[in-house]
Amino acid sequence: MLDKDLFKLLEDKKDIAAVIIISIFGMLVNVGITACICYVIYLAVEGNGFDKLWPIFLILLGGIIVRMCLSILSGRIKAGLGAKVKKSLRKKTYDKMLKMGLKSVDGMNIAGLTQVSIEGIEQLDLYYSSYLPQFFYSMIAPIILFVISVFIDWRTALVLLACVPIIPISIVAVSKYAKKIFAKYWGKYVSMGDGFLDSVQGLKELKIFSADKYYGEKMNLKSEEFRKITMKVLVMQLASTTIMDLVAYGGAGVGIAVAIWGVSSRGLAPIYALFLILVAVEFFLPLRALGSAFHVAMNGASAGKKISSLLNAPLPEWGDEDVEDTQININGADFSYDGKRKALDGVNMSFSKGMTAIVGESGSGKSTLVSLIAGAIRPSVGNVEIGGKKLSALDRDKYYAKLGVVSYDTYIFNDTVRNNFLLAKKDVSEEEIYTALKKVNLYDFIIENGGIDKVVDEDGSNISGGQKQRLALAVNIVADKQIYVFDEATSNIDTESEKIIMEVVAQLAKKAVVIVISHRLANVVNADRIYYLADGKVTEEGSHSRLCEKNGEYARLYFAQKSLEEGYKKTSEVTV
């Protein structure tokens, strides 16, 4: 009933303690009001005058006002607690995703993580602000009421207290089934969200291949699965509520029967019996309210497990040492994504000032090396050294201040051109921006289309692929890094943009460590050193001319590409 992992996520527990104390005080006020009502009835039956009744009415009125104020205060504290929890958890999840550079975790991709970190945290708000305070209060309240009632009639008090545990027992019994249902509920919910986002992102391809109907049917199937699990959740909640109502009102009924029996058989004063009858419900109301909050809590707890999984996911190890030299050495590095097939196998590489290229066929491990150099993953065997220091010993922020990565999917934010540059350098001047745009041949285009305050649509959708890549390169130029990694930065763009980018890369290589990963070998002909990867291993290395002389895999691939390009060029000339 109480999840220790979720409880640990709560940083400040003072608000929960305050709500519990207010609830207990409010219950005591209710008991006082009940006692006053019984006393008024007693005085009325005894025929006493108004002069003895009006002070009691004043006490009643005061009690009602105090109870109302306590309810308002409790509501405000709960609202504040919920706001603090949401703010804290959102910051934690965002910071963790930022540190990990996440695409997926615990079977969730970015869509699932978004759902959990937004809607899941909303559900956890209720878990912390409603369920937890009610849980502790409902454990304390029956004991306090027993202590009060036992001095009036110990038999009735004992019967009421004995019936109380039946509700927690029923909640525990339901919780075992409920946990499975809610786990499936969130699984289906996240799966549906992932599928929807995937379909929307690939809508163009679905239309081109006339597969939109098929994917529509898949979404309908996922939606139907989610509807069914939602119905199971509702049925479970209804059944659980019915059971708890029967227990609560049945237990109160038993207590009332014992009190009435006390009047008829044991000489219990009717006024005391009336008090016990009115208080009997108070024994069960806290636990009844806990049962109602339980269902919301289980939904939040299921989301909380996902959030906890994210927050507890191991981070790549970092230290606090400064980056004094940018010489990169990869020493005997092994890495596997699934623990079976090696994506990298005993890789030894060295990168110094100038251009170094990594080439190879698809699936050879090139992008894995980028993740290794960026520190997103760590080798299972071997190590990565920067300036003679292990990457894991470096300060993450100081290392990233020297590292720039430009890939085929470098993200351009839905903001102005100026603000995209400000991400790279907070005090960047207009002159620096214009200089960088000129280097990548974007200056005229930007000036003619709104200037640097032109808004770029989400992920650069209102500019061409080549312009997007060149803009990403310009932003990195302004950042003035000492290590640049170009991961297929010229993929899927026009030849003009490709030529411009490679010219800029050659200029950067004169003053920085430049690592180029390219499927097109013509782009790396002028590299100082070329590494050829095959099945995660370095099978060839050297300059372009030396590798061509070896007449190995690199030469075979290079001349095959060159032949294709020359054939395409001749075909184009004939067509023209």
C-alpha positions in Angstrom: 0.0 0.0 0.0 3.0 2.3 0.6 5.6 2.3 -2.2 9.0 3.0 -0.6 10.6 4.0 -3.8 8.0 6.6 -4.6 8.1 7.9 -1.0 11.8 8.4 -1.3 11.2 10.7 -4.4 9.4 13.1 -2.1 12.1 15.6 -1.0 10.1 17.7 1.6 7.8 15.6 3.8 6.8 18.5 6.1 3.6 19.3 4.1 2.4 15.7 4.4 3.0 15.8 8.2 1.1 19.1 8.3 -1.9 17.7 6.4 -2.0 14.7 8.8 -1.9 16.9 11.9 -4.7 19.1 10.5 -6.8 16.0 9.7 -6.4 14.6 13.2 -7.2 18.0 14.7 -10.2 18.2 12.4 -11.4 14.8 13.5 -11.2 15.8 17.1 -13.2 18.9 16.3 -15.8 16.7 14.7 -15.9 14.5 17.8 -16.4 17.6 19.9 -19.2 18.8 17.6 -20.8 15.3 18.0 -20.5 15.5 21.8 -22.1 19.0 21.8 -25.1 17.7 19.7 -25.6 14.8 22.1 -25.4 17.1 25.1 -28.0 19.5 23.5 -30.3 16.5 22.9 -29.8 15.4 26.5 -30.6 18.9 27.9 -33.6 19.2 25.6 -34.9 15.8 26.8 -34.3 16.8 30.5 -36.3 20.0 29.9 -33.6 22.5 30.7 -34.1 26.1 29.6 -32.4 28.1 26.8 -30.1 29.7 29.2 -28.2 26.4 29.5 -28.4 25.6 25.7 -27.1 28.8 24.1 -23.5 28.4 25.3 -23.5 24.9 23.7 -24.8 26.4 20.4 -21.9 28.9 20.5 -19.4 26.1 21.0 -21.1 24.3 18.1 -20.9 27.3 15.8 -17.2 27.8 16.8 -16.5 24.1 16.1 -18.1 24.4 12.7 -16.1 27.5 11.8 -12.8 25.9 13.0 -13.6 22.7 11.0 -14.3 24.8 7.8 -11.0 26.7 8.3 -9.1 23.5 8.8 -10.6 22.1 5.6 -9.5 25.2 3.6 -6.0 25.1 5.1 -5.7 21.4 4.4 -6.8 22.0 0.8 -4.3 24.8 0.3 -1.4 22.7 1.7 -2.3 19.8 -0.5 -2.4 22.1 -3.6 1.0 23.5 -2.6 2.3 20.0 -2.0 1.1 18.9 -5.4 2.6 21.9 -7.2 6.0 21.3 -5.4 6.0 17.6 -6.3 5.2 18.3 -10.0 7.9 21.0 -10.2 10.5 18.8 -8.5 9.8 15.6 -10.5 9.6 17.5 -13.9 13.0 19.1 -13.1 14.5 15.7 -12.1 13.1 13.9 -15.2 14.2 16.7 -17.5 17.7 16.9 -16.0 18.1 13.1 -16.2 17.0 13.0 -19.8 19.3 15.9 -20.6 22.3 14.2 -18.9 21.6 10.8 -20.6 20.7 12.2 -24.0 17.9 9.8 -24.0 16.1 8.3 -27.0 14.6 5.4 -25.0 14.7 3.8 -21.5 12.8 0.9 -20.0 11.2 0.0 -23.3 9.8 3.6 -23.8 10.9 5.8 -26.7 10.7 9.6 -26.6 6.9 9.6 -27.0 6.5 7.3 -24.0 8.9 9.3 -21.9 7.0 12.5 -22.8 3.7 10.9 -21.7 5.1 9.6 -18.4 6.9 12.9 -17.6 3.8 15.0 -18.2 0.7 13.0 -17.6 2.4 10.5 -15.3 3.6 13.3 -13.0 0.0 14.7 -13.0 -1.2 11.3 -11.6 1.7 11.3 -9.0 0.5 14.7 -7.8 -2.6 13.0 -6.5 -0.6 10.2 -5.0 1.5 12.5 -2.9 -1.1 15.2 -2.1 -4.1 13.0 -1.5 -3.2 9.3 -1.0 -0.1 9.6 1.2 -1.6 12.0 3.8 -4.8 9.9 3.9 -2.8 6.7 4.3 -1.1 7.8 7.5 -4.2 9.6 8.8 -6.4 6.5 8.3 -3.9 4.4 10.4 -3.9 6.9 13.3 -7.6 8.1 13.4 -9.3 4.7 14.5 -6.8 4.4 17.4 -7.6 7.9 18.6 -11.3 7.2 18.4 -10.9 3.9 20.2 -9.1 5.7 23.0 -12.0 8.2 23.3 -14.7 5.6 23.0 -13.2 2.9 25.3 -13.9 5.0 28.4 -17.6 5.2 27.4 -18.2 1.6 26.5 -15.3 -0.7 25.9 -17.3 -3.4 24.2 -18.6 -1.1 21.5 -15.2 0.5 21.1 -13.5 -2.9 20.7 -16.1 -4.1 18.2 -15.6 -1.0 16.1 -11.8 -1.2 16.2 -11.9 -4.9 15.3 -14.0 -4.2 12.2 -11.6 -1.5 11.0 -8.8 -3.7 9.7 -11.1 -5.4 7.3 -10.9 -2.4 4.9 -7.1 -2.4 4.7 -7.2 -6.2 4.2 -9.7 -5.7 1.3 -7.5 -3.0 -0.1 -4.4 -5.2 0.0 -6.3 -8.0 -1.6 -7.5 -5.7 -4.4 -4.0 -4.1 -4.8 -2.4 -7.3 -5.9 -4.8 -7.5 -8.8 -4.9 -3.7 -9.3 -1.1 -3.5 -9.7 -1.2 -5.9 -12.7 -4.1 -4.0 -14.2 -2.5 -0.6 -13.9 0.8 -1.8 -15.1 -0.9 -3.1 -18.3 -2.9 0.1 -18.4 0.2 2.3 -18.6 1.9 -0.1 -21.0 -1.1 0.0 -23.4 -1.3 3.8 -23.0 2.4 4.4 -23.8 2.3 1.9 -26.6 -0.7 3.7 -28.2 1.1 7.1 -27.8 4.3 5.7 -29.4 2.4 4.2 -32.3 0.4 7.4 -32.9 3.6 9.6 -32.9 5.4 7.1 -35.2 2.5 7.1 -37.6 2.3 10.9 -37.7 6.1 11.3 -38.2 6.0 8.8 -41.0 2.8 10.0 -42.6 4.4 11.0 -45.8 5.9 7.5 -46.3 2.6 5.9 -45.4 0.7 7.9 -48.1 3.4 7.3 -50.7 3.3 3.5 -50.1 -0.5 3.5 -49.6 0.0 2.0 -46.2 -2.0 4.6 -44.3 -5.0 2.3 -44.1 -3.0 -0.5 -42.7 -1.4 1.7 -40.0 -4.9 3.2 -39.3 -6.1 -0.3 -38.5 -3.1 -0.9 -36.3 -3.9 2.3 -34.4 -7.6 1.2 -34.1 -6.4 -2.1 -32.7 -4.2 -0.4 -30.1 -7.0 2.0 -29.2 -9.4 -1.0 -28.7 -6.8 -2.7 -26.5 -6.5 0.5 -24.5 -10.3 0.8 -24.2 -10.6 -2.8 -22.9 -7.9 -2.3 -20.3 -9.6 0.9 -19.3 -12.9 -0.9 -18.8 -11.1 -3.5 -16.7 -9.8 -0.7 -14.5 -13.2 0.8 -14.1 -14.8 -2.6 -13.2 -12.0 -3.3 -10.7 -12.6 0.2 -9.1 -16.4 -0.3 -8.9 -16.0 -3.8 -7.3 -13.4 -2.5 -4.9 -15.6 0.5 -3.9 -18.6 -1.8 -3.4 -16.6 -4.1 -1.1 -15.3 -1.2 1.0 -18.8 0.3 1.3 -20.2 -3.0 2.6 -17.3 -3.3 5.1 -17.6 0.3 6.3 -21.3 0.5 6.7 -21.5 -3.1 7.9 -18.9 -2.4 10.5 -20.6 0.8 11.6 -23.9 -1.2 11.8 -22.4 -3.8 14.0 -21.0 -1.1 16.3 -24.4 0.6 16.5 -26.1 -2.8 17.3 -23.7 -3.4 20.2 -24.3 0.2 21.5 -28.1 -0.4 21.4 -27.7 -3.8 23.1 -25.7 -1.9 25.8 -28.7 0.3 26.5 -31.2 -2.5 26.7 -29.1 -5.1 28.5 -26.1 -3.5 30.2 -27.5 -0.2 31.5 -25.6 2.0 29.1 -26.9 5.6 29.3 -28.9 6.4 26.1 -26.9 9.7 25.6 -23.6 7.7 25.6 -25.1 5.2 23.2 -26.1 8.0 20.9 -22.6 9.4 21.0 -21.1 6.0 20.1 -23.7 5.6 17.3 -22.7 9.0 15.7 -19.0 8.4 16.2 -19.2 4.8 14.7 -19.0 6.1 11.2 -15.9 8.2 12.0 -14.0 4.9 12.6 -14.5 3.9 9.0 -14.6 7.2 7.0 -10.8 7.7 6.9 -10.2 4.2 5.6 -13.1 4.5 3.2 -11.6 7.7 1.9 -8.2 5.9 1.6 -9.9 3.2 -0.5 -11.2 5.9 -2.9 -7.8 7.6 -3.1 -6.2 4.1 -3.6 -7.4 3.7 -7.2 -6.0 7.1 -8.2 -2.8 6.3 -6.3 -2.4 3.0 -8.1 -2.6 4.8 -11.5 0.0 7.3 -10.3 2.2 4.6 -8.8 2.3 2.7 -12.1 3.5 5.9 -13.8 5.8 6.5 -10.9 7.5 3.2 -11.5 8.3 4.4 -15.0 9.6 7.7 -13.7 11.6 5.9 -11.0 13.1 3.6 -13.6 14.2 6.7 -15.6 15.6 8.5 -12.5 17.4 5.3 -11.4 18.9 4.5 -14.8 22.7 4.6 -14.6 24.4 7.6 -15.9 27.7 7.5 -17.8 30.5 8.1 -15.3 32.1 11.5 -15.3 34.7 13.1 -13.1 35.8 16.7 -12.3 39.1 17.0 -14.2 39.7 19.8 -16.7 40.4 19.2 -20.5 43.9 20.4 -21.1 44.6 18.6 -24.4 42.2 17.5 -27.2 44.2 14.5 -28.4 41.8 11.6 -28.5 42.9 7.9 -28.1 40.6 4.9 -28.2 42.4 2.0 -26.6 41.1 -1.6 -27.3 37.5 -0.6 -27.0 34.7 -3.3 -27.0 31.0 -2.4 -27.0 27.8 -4.4 -27.3 24.2 -3.2 -27.3 22.6 -6.6 -26.5 25.5 -8.3 -24.7 25.9 -10.8 -27.6 27.0 -9.2 -30.8 29.9 -6.8 -30.6 29.3 -3.4 -32.2 32.9 -2.6 -31.5 35.6 -5.2 -31.2 39.1 -4.2 -29.9 39.1 -0.8 -31.6 42.3 1.3 -31.4 42.2 4.8 -32.9 43.9 8.1 -32.5 42.6 11.6 -33.4 44.8 14.7 -33.3 44.6 18.2 -34.9 43.6 17.8 -38.5 41.0 15.7 -40.3 40.6 12.0 -39.5 38.0 9.9 -41.3 36.1 6.8 -40.3 34.5 4.9 -43.1 32.9 1.5 -43.7 29.7 -0.1 -44.8 26.4 0.4 -43.0 26.4 -1.4 -39.6 30.2 -1.5 -39.2 30.1 0.6 -36.0 30.7 4.1 -37.2 27.8 5.8 -35.3 28.7 3.7 -32.2 32.1 5.3 -32.2 30.5 8.8 -32.3 28.5 7.9 -29.2 31.7 6.6 -27.6 33.6 9.8 -28.3 30.6 11.9 -27.1 30.5 10.0 -23.9 26.9 8.8 -24.4 28.1 5.2 -24.0 31.2 3.7 -22.4 33.2 0.7 -23.6 32.8 -2.6 -21.8 36.5 -3.3 -22.4 39.2 -0.7 -23.0 38.9 3.1 -22.6 38.7 6.5 -24.3 41.3 9.0 -23.4 41.3 12.8 -24.0 44.7 14.4 -23.6 45.9 11.3 -21.8 43.1 11.4 -19.3 40.3 8.8 -19.2 37.0 10.3 -20.5 35.3 9.1 -17.3 37.6 11.3 -15.2 36.8 14.5 -17.1 34.2 17.1 -16.1 31.3 16.6 -18.4 30.5 20.3 -19.0 34.1 21.2 -19.6 34.5 18.4 -22.2 31.3 19.3 -24.0 32.4 22.9 -24.1 35.2 21.7 -26.4 33.1 19.2 -28.4 30.8 19.9 -31.4 28.8 17.2 -33.2 27.1 17.8 -36.5 25.1 14.9 -37.8 22.6 14.2 -40.6 19.8 14.8 -38.0 21.2 17.7 -36.1 18.2 19.5 -34.6 17.3 23.0 -35.6 14.9 24.6 -33.0 11.6 26.3 -33.8 12.9 29.8 -33.2 14.7 32.6 -34.9 18.0 32.1 -36.6 19.5 34.5 -34.0 18.3 32.4 -31.1 19.6 29.2 -32.6 23.0 30.8 -32.6 22.5 32.1 -29.0 22.2 28.4 -28.0 25.8 27.9 -29.1 27.2 31.2 -27.7 25.3 33.4 -25.3 27.1 36.6 -26.2 27.3 36.0 -29.9 27.3 39.3 -32.0 25.5 39.9 -35.2 28.8 40.2 -37.0 29.8 36.7 -35.8 26.5 35.3 -37.0 26.9 37.0 -40.4 30.5 35.8 -40.8 29.4 32.2 -40.0 26.5 32.4 -42.5 28.9 33.6 -45.2 31.2 30.7 -44.6 28.4 28.3 -45.3 27.0 30.3 -48.1 23.7 31.1 -46.3 24.1 34.8 -45.8 22.2 35.9 -49.0 19.4 33.5 -48.4 18.9 34.5 -44.8 19.1 38.3 -45.5 16.6 37.9 -48.4 14.1 35.9 -46.3 13.7 38.0 -43.1 17.2 38.3 -41.8 18.5 36.6 -38.6 15.2 37.2 -36.9 13.6 34.9 -39.4 11.7 32.1 -37.6 12.8 28.6 -38.6 10.0 26.1 -38.3 10.2 23.0 -36.2 13.4 21.0 -37.1 14.0 23.4 -40.1 11.0 22.3 -42.1 10.7 25.6 -43.9 14.2 25.4 -45.3 15.8 22.8 -47.5 17.8 19.8 -46.2 21.1 21.3 -47.4 20.3 24.7 -45.9 19.4 23.0 -42.6 22.8 21.2 -42.5 24.7 24.4 -43.4 22.8 26.3 -40.7 23.7 23.6 -38.2 27.3 23.9 -39.3 27.3 27.7 -39.0 26.0 27.4 -35.4 28.8 25.1 -34.5 31.4 27.4 -36.2 30.2 30.2 -33.8 30.5 27.8 -30.9 34.3 27.7 -31.7 34.9 24.1 -30.6 38.3 22.4 -30.4 36.9 18.9 -31.4 34.4 18.5 -34.2 32.6 15.3 -35.1 30.8 15.2 -38.5 28.5 12.1 -38.5 27.2 11.7 -42.0 26.7 15.5 -42.1 26.5 15.5 -45.9 23.9 12.7 -46.1 20.8 13.3 -48.2 21.7 16.8 -49.3 22.5 18.5 -52.7 26.0 18.4 -54.1 26.4 22.2 -53.7 25.7 22.1 -50.0 27.9 19.0 -49.7 30.8 20.8 -51.4 30.3 23.9 -49.1 30.2 21.8 -46.0 33.4 19.9 -46.9 35.2 23.1 -47.7 34.4 24.5 -44.2 35.4 21.1 -42.6 38.8 21.4 -44.3 39.2 24.9 -42.9 38.2 23.8 -39.4 40.7 20.9 -39.6 43.6 23.5 -39.7 42.9 24.5 -36.1 40.9 21.7 -34.5 40.5 18.0 -34.2 38.0 17.0 -36.9 36.5 13.6 -37.2 34.5 12.9 -40.3 32.2 9.9 -40.8 30.9 9.7 -44.3 29.4 7.0 -46.5 30.8 8.9 -49.6 34.5 8.3 -49.7 35.2 11.1 -52.1 34.6 13.4 -49.1 37.5 11.9 -47.1 40.2 11.7 -49.8 42.1 14.7 -48.3 41.9 13.3 -44.7 45.2 13.0 -42.8 44.2 9.5 -41.7 41.4 7.1 -42.7 40.1 4.2 -40.6 38.1 1.5 -42.4 35.7 -0.4 -40.1 34.2 -3.8 -40.8 32.1 -5.7 -38.3 33.2 -3.4 -35.5 36.9 -3.9 -36.2 39.5 -1.6 -37.7 40.6 -3.6 -40.7 42.6 -0.9 -42.6 44.1 2.5 -41.8 46.2 5.1 -43.5 46.0 7.9 -46.0 43.8 7.7 -49.1 46.8 7.0 -51.4 48.2 4.4 -49.1 44.9 2.6 -48.8 44.4 2.6 -52.5 47.8 1.1 -52.9 46.8 -1.8 -50.5 43.9 -2.6 -52.9 41.8 -3.7 -49.9 38.2 -3.2 -48.9 38.6 0.6 -48.9 40.0 0.7 -52.4 37.3 -1.7 -53.6 34.5 0.6 -52.1 36.1 3.8 -53.3 36.6 2.7 -56.9 33.1 1.2 -57.0 31.6 4.5 -55.8 33.8 6.5 -58.3 32.7 4.2 -61.2 29.0 4.7 -60.3 29.4 8.5 -60.0 31.2 8.8 -63.3 28.6 6.6 -65.0 25.8 8.8 -63.6 27.7 11.9 -64.8 28.0 10.5 -68.3 24.3 9.5 -68.4 23.4 13.0 -67.3 25.5 14.6 -70.0 23.9 12.4 -72.7 20.4 13.3 -71.4 21.2 17.0 -71.5 
